[in-house]
Amino acid sequence: MNTLVVICHPNPASLTRAAAEKVVDALQTTGQPLRVLDLDELDFDPRLTDFEARNHLGSPDQRPDLAEHIDALRWAERLVLIYPTWFSGQPARLKGWFDRVWMNEVAFVLPPDATRIRGQLDNIRHIDVVTTMGSTRRVNIAQGDGGRLRVNRTLRVLCHRRCRVKWHTVTDVDNRSTAELTAWLDSLPDRFNPTG
């Protein structure tokens, strides 16, 4: 299965980065095709430009600067998103990746005379989300659970109609012991390579 991992966290010493290392190492041992896009390492610009906003229904050929990202998204059968949950959602850089890369003729099309877009990423059948939360799950739900809603109700519906989403979350990070966080990290390899 072609797996695309998208990582987003600016701090190389973060829990999210430690999780990303565990997940990528586990996926590499499967021997299956793997691509990794580290948005911070790539210094991905999350800002939607004036040109992009005006041409949001234009062709992806107009955006050669995003060709690597577009190609990876079209190639993937499994998408793994690794990020911290901040303000009940994805960091700005990852949200900007959704805004800029999940574009017309890549993630969706708007047929003539239609009022609804139609998903184009039939290649993606699995989405895995690895995220850390400083708050409890209850607090995140009270805040609207924006990150989960964005994945489940926006991204997933642009993928294969039977696309499944799995969440690998650790909550209340600020109040967990080192042993608890280590146990969560150590559980990740089996989730991504159960035979490894």
N, C-alpha and C positions, 0 to 999 in steps of 0.2 A: 504494500500500500504506500503510495507517495504521500509523505508526511511533511507538511510545512509548519515549522515552529516560529512563532513571532514573539519576541521577547521585548519587554518595555520596563525598564527601571534604570534611573540614572546612577544609582549607587552600586558599585561593584561589590561592596561588602554587605549588601542587603540580604534579607531572608529570601526575597523573590529571586535574586541572582543565584543563591545557593540552590533553590528549587529548580531553576532553569538548568543548572549544571547537572543535577541528578536526572532530570527528564531527558535531556539531550544525550547524556551518556547511556541511559537505558535504551533509547531509541536507536542509537548507533550500534548497539550489540545485536539488534534484530537483523541487521543486514539489509533492511528494506531501504528504498530511496528516501533521502532526507535532505531537506533544505532548511536553513536557519536564517531568519532576518532579525537582526538585533537592531531595533530602531534607534537606540541611543548610540550604539557603535557607528551606525550609518549616519548619525546626526540628521535623521529624517525630519523634515520641516512639516509640522502639522497644519500650518496655516493654509487655508483655502485661498488661492489668489483671486484677484478680480477676474482674470481671464477664465479660471476654472469655474467661478460662480456664474459668469455670463454664458459659459459654454457647457453647462452641466449635462446637457444631452448630446454633446459633441462626441466625436470618435476618440477612442484611446490613442489613436495614431497621432493626435495633436499633443500627446504628453510623453515624448520619448524619455524624459527624465524619470518616469515611473515605470518604464518597460520591464525592469527586473522584478518589481513588485507584482505587476500585472501578470507576467509570465508565471511567477511562482503561484499566484492565486489560481490561475487556470490549470496549472499542473497538479495541484494538491487534491488528494482524495480524503485526507485527514488534516484538519487544521488544529493546531495546538497554540492557544493564547496564554502567555505567562506574564502576569502583571500584578501590581498591588492595587487594591480597591481603595481609591481616594475619593472622598466626597460622594460615596455610594456608587461610584462608577469607574470607568477606565481613566488612566492618566491622559492628559491632553494629547501627548504624542501618539498614543494608540488610537484615540478617538479621531485624530486628524488622519491617521492611516486609513480608518474606515471611510472618512469623508472623501479622501482624495483617491484612494485605490479602488474602492468598491463602487466604481463609476458605471455610467451607461456603457453598454456593449461589453462589459466585463462581468459585473455582478447582476445587472438587470437590463431590461429594455422597456421602453414605453411605446407599445404599438400605436400606430396611427389611430387617431380618434378614440384612444383609450384614456381612462382616467386613473388606471392602476398600473403600476410597474409589474413586470413579470421576471422572476428570478432566472439567472443564467448560469449559476454555478452548480449545475447538476453533477459535476465531478466530485463535489465535496459531500461525503456521506457521514462524516463524523467530525464533531467539534469537541475538543477537550479544553477546559478552562482551568488553569492553575492560578489561584489568586490568594493573596494574603489580605486580611482585614484587621485593622487595629481595634475596631469595635466588635461587639457581639453580633451574632446573626439577627437577633431581635432588633437591635438598634438599626442595622442596615435595612431591615424590612420597614421599620418605621420611617426611615428616610426615603423610601420609595424603591429601594433595590434597583436603581437605575442600571447598573452594570449587567445584572442578570436579565433584566427586561430587554436591554439592547441586544444581547446575544440570542436569547430565546425567541424574541418577537420580531427582530429585525434581521440579524445576520442569518439565522437558521432558515427563515422562510425564503431567502434568496438562494439557498443550496438545494440539494436533492430533496425531493418531497418526503423521503424517509430518513432524512438526516437526524442523527441522534446527538444530543449534547450531554456530556458528562462534566461534572464539577468536582474539582479536587481543591477544596478550600480549607484554610485554617483561619479561624476567627479569634477575636479577643487576644490578638498577638501581644499587645502591651501588657497583658496580665498572665501570660503563660510562662511556665518555667522553661529553662533551657532544655531539660529532658523531654518535655512535651513537644517543643518545636523540633528537636532532633528526631523524635519518633515520627512526626509528620513527614519530615524530609526523607527519612529512611523508608517510609511507606511508598514513596513515589516510584522508585524503580519497578516494583512489582505491578504497579498500575499501568505502566507503559511497556513493560516487557515481562509478562508473568512467567515466561519460560526461561528468562535470563537468570 
